[in-house]
Amino acid sequence: MLDLRDVTENLDEVRTRLATRGDGGLESLDRLAALDERRRASIAEVEKLRAERNDASKAMASLDKASEEFAAKRTALKELGGRIKELEAALDEVKGELDAIVLSLPNLPHGSVPEGESEADNPVVRTWGEAPSFDFAPKAHDELGVALGILDFERAAKISGARFAVLRGAGARLERGLIGFMLDLHTGAHGYEELWPPALVRDAALMGTGQLPKFEADVFRAVRHYEEGDEAERLHHYLSPTAEVQITNYHREEIFEPEALPVAYCAYTPCFRSEAGSYGKDTRGLIRQHQFDKVELVHFCRPEEALDRHEALVGHAEKVLQELGLHYRVVELCTADLGFAAKKCFDLEVWLPGQDAYREISSCSWFGDFQARRAKIRHRPEAGAKPQLVHTLNGSGLAVGRTLVAILEQYQREDGTVVVPEKLRPHLGGLEVLEPK
């Protein structure tokens, strides 16, 4: 989240930068400014009354406890204490509302982020490879996968409903092989440390990375039987929408000592999203599922290292696509298309011949200290120094299901078979071609 003091002291600048996002928050700033004035006035009033109470207490010490003057001052002191309690309660309410507003405000775009009004204004930074050409009409991945006998959507619907899939035989092996390939690349060539975190996360963890409270409709809440008296725990667990949540909160409420940074982790996890607001979008195939696999990359670093780490992160995600020989492009998100918590972001978009379109396969974001402030993650610049907030970054390395989609569509042949990328074959026991059973 943003720093309340910075927001109130630089309200005009914050309003100008938030306006470039085009996603609201400006009305909240007016309310925030009014509440902050009230908060300051209340604090001053409480401090004044506390000083009066202290003076009155001292004055009473020299009086005869049986005197009428002492009794009168004691009554006045009780009334003063009651007034202080009322003001403190009102102040707590104001602080609570201020906290709620700050939690609802998105991150401020970095000065280098291009301004724009929609994703149509995202500039293409670079492309890699050549789009495959076919002398036949390329098929979409769902048609190819069903014909190959590796994707089953109908039986998945019997088990779990719409937007789920069962991967069979070589399809399941391909998914598993991609996970291993990505993790080996990131832990080997790129130096990440691998984590294997839980899939269930607490609401505090989702709050730390910015999914709550704004995106509560997009996460699945875990419900179980509770014994009487356990109501306080009922809302505490959710299915993780992305391993960004687990990995970032791995260092929640910690302080990195000098020389400990930068730190980089990778992890494979299943991810779960309700896809709220996406009714009618990408209902076929694997593009927008309620459950999907992803390999996530997360960095913790000093503020002065962040831009360089961001470039490195993007390069690590790109390397997966390059090793697999998949044509893609990199776009920089304009201000209006930035994610809620992102300060700057690059998307990797892979080419899908069956859709005749590029589709996002990784978002690589720099969050500044936005997440670290929420999760209280700090570092000491040097021994004995006052702790400062770290900067966090994350990106998919990659979304596994979408990588499988890209392989099916870019490596398809006219007879419906699909060539397995050479670098992936060792992870599939030497399998070279996907063929119908």
SULKA-V901588 format. One record per pair of residues at least 12 apart in sequence whose C-alpha atoms are under 7 Angstrom apart, sorted by the first residue. I is the first residue (numbers start at 1). J is the second residue. If there is no record, write none. Layout:
BEGIN
I_J + I_J
END
This chain:
BEGIN
1_102 + 1_103 + 1_107 + 1_370 + 1_371 + 1_373 + 1_374 + 2_102 + 2_107 + 2_370 + 4_102 + 8_33 + 17_108 + 17_109 + 18_108 + 20_115 + 20_335 + 20_336 + 21_335 + 21_336 + 22_336 + 25_105 + 28_101 + 32_98 + 32_101 + 35_94 + 35_98 + 39_91 + 39_94 + 42_87 + 42_91 + 46_84 + 46_87 + 49_84 + 53_77 + 53_80 + 104_214 + 106_340 + 106_341 + 107_340 + 107_341 + 107_342 + 107_343 + 107_370 + 108_343 + 109_335 + 109_343 + 109_344 + 110_343 + 110_344 + 113_334 + 113_335 + 113_344 + 114_334 + 114_335 + 115_334 + 115_335 + 116_334 + 116_335 + 116_336 + 117_336 + 118_336 + 118_337 + 119_337 + 121_334 + 122_331 + 122_332 + 122_333 + 122_334 + 123_331 + 123_332 + 124_330 + 124_331 + 124_332 + 125_330 + 125_331 + 125_332 + 126_329 + 126_330 + 127_328 + 127_329 + 127_330 + 128_327 + 128_328 + 128_329 + 129_327 + 130_327 + 131_327 + 132_410 + 136_414 + 138_353 + 138_354 + 139_354 + 139_409 + 140_354 + 140_355 + 140_409 + 141_354 + 141_405 + 141_408 + 141_409 + 142_285 + 144_416 + 147_436 + 148_435 + 148_436 + 148_437 + 149_168 + 149_436 + 149_437 + 150_167 + 150_168 + 150_169 + 150_170 + 150_171 + 151_165 + 151_166 + 151_167 + 151_168 + 151_171 + 152_165 + 152_166 + 152_167 + 153_165 + 153_166 + 163_283 + 163_289 + 163_290 + 164_289 + 164_290 + 164_291 + 173_428 + 174_428 + 175_400 + 175_404 + 177_427 + 177_428 + 178_400 + 179_295 + 179_400 + 181_424 + 181_427 + 182_320 + 182_397 + 190_316 + 192_264 + 192_265 + 192_266 + 193_264 + 193_265 + 193_266 + 194_265 + 194_266 + 194_267 + 195_265 + 195_266 + 195_267 + 196_267 + 196_268 + 197_246 + 199_239 + 199_240 + 199_269 + 200_237 + 200_238 + 200_239 + 200_240 + 201_237 + 201_238 + 201_239 + 201_240 + 202_236 + 202_237 + 202_238 + 203_236 + 203_237 + 203_238 + 205_245 + 205_249 + 206_245 + 208_249 + 208_371 + 208_374 + 208_375 + 209_245 + 209_371 + 210_341 + 210_371 + 217_276 + 218_273 + 218_274 + 218_275 + 218_276 + 219_238 + 219_239 + 219_241 + 219_273 + 219_274 + 220_238 + 220_239 + 220_272 + 220_273 + 220_274 + 221_237 + 221_238 + 221_239 + 222_237 + 222_238 + 222_239 + 239_272 + 240_271 + 240_272 + 241_271 + 241_272 + 241_273 + 242_271 + 243_267 + 243_269 + 243_296 + 244_296 + 244_298 + 244_394 + 247_298 + 249_375 + 251_377 + 252_375 + 252_376 + 252_377 + 253_375 + 253_376 + 253_377 + 254_376 + 254_377 + 254_378 + 255_377 + 255_378 + 255_379 + 256_378 + 256_379 + 256_380 + 257_379 + 257_380 + 258_380 + 258_381 + 258_382 + 258_383 + 261_300 + 261_301 + 261_302 + 262_300 + 262_301 + 263_299 + 263_300 + 263_301 + 264_298 + 264_299 + 264_300 + 265_297 + 265_298 + 265_299 + 266_295 + 266_296 + 266_297 + 266_298 + 267_295 + 267_296 + 267_297 + 268_294 + 268_295 + 268_296 + 269_293 + 269_294 + 269_295 + 270_291 + 270_292 + 270_293 + 270_294 + 271_291 + 271_292 + 271_293 + 271_294 + 272_290 + 272_291 + 272_292 + 273_290 + 273_291 + 274_290 + 275_290 + 286_401 + 286_402 + 287_402 + 292_401 + 293_399 + 293_400 + 293_401 + 294_396 + 294_398 + 294_399 + 294_400 + 295_396 + 295_397 + 295_398 + 295_399 + 296_395 + 296_396 + 296_397 + 296_398 + 297_394 + 297_395 + 297_396 + 297_397 + 298_393 + 298_394 + 298_395 + 299_392 + 299_393 + 299_394 + 300_390 + 300_391 + 300_392 + 300_393 + 301_390 + 301_391 + 301_392 + 302_390 + 302_391 + 303_390 + 303_391 + 306_391 + 310_366 + 310_393 + 313_364 + 314_364 + 317_396 + 317_397 + 317_398 + 323_423 + 324_421 + 324_423 + 327_350 + 327_351 + 328_348 + 328_349 + 328_350 + 328_351 + 329_348 + 329_349 + 329_350 + 330_346 + 330_347 + 330_348 + 330_349 + 331_346 + 331_347 + 331_348 + 332_345 + 332_346 + 332_347 + 333_345 + 333_346 + 341_367 + 341_370 + 342_365 + 342_366 + 342_367 + 343_366 + 343_367 + 343_368 + 344_365 + 344_366 + 345_363 + 345_364 + 345_365 + 345_366 + 346_363 + 346_364 + 346_365 + 347_360 + 347_362 + 347_363 + 347_364 + 348_360 + 348_361 + 348_362 + 348_363 + 349_361 + 350_406 + 352_406 + 352_409 + 352_410 + 353_409 + 353_410 + 354_409 + 361_398 + 361_399 + 361_402 + 362_395 + 362_396 + 362_397 + 362_398 + 362_399 + 363_395 + 363_396 + 364_394 + 364_395 + 364_396 + 365_393 + 365_394 + 365_395 + 366_392 + 366_393 + 366_394 + 367_391 + 367_392 + 367_393 + 368_391 + 368_392 + 369_389 + 369_390 + 369_391 + 369_392 + 371_392 + 372_389 + 372_390 + 372_391 + 372_392 + 373_389 + 377_389 + 377_390 + 378_390 + 417_433 + 417_434 + 417_435 + 418_433 + 418_434 + 418_435 + 419_432 + 419_433 + 419_434 + 420_432 + 420_433 + 420_434
END
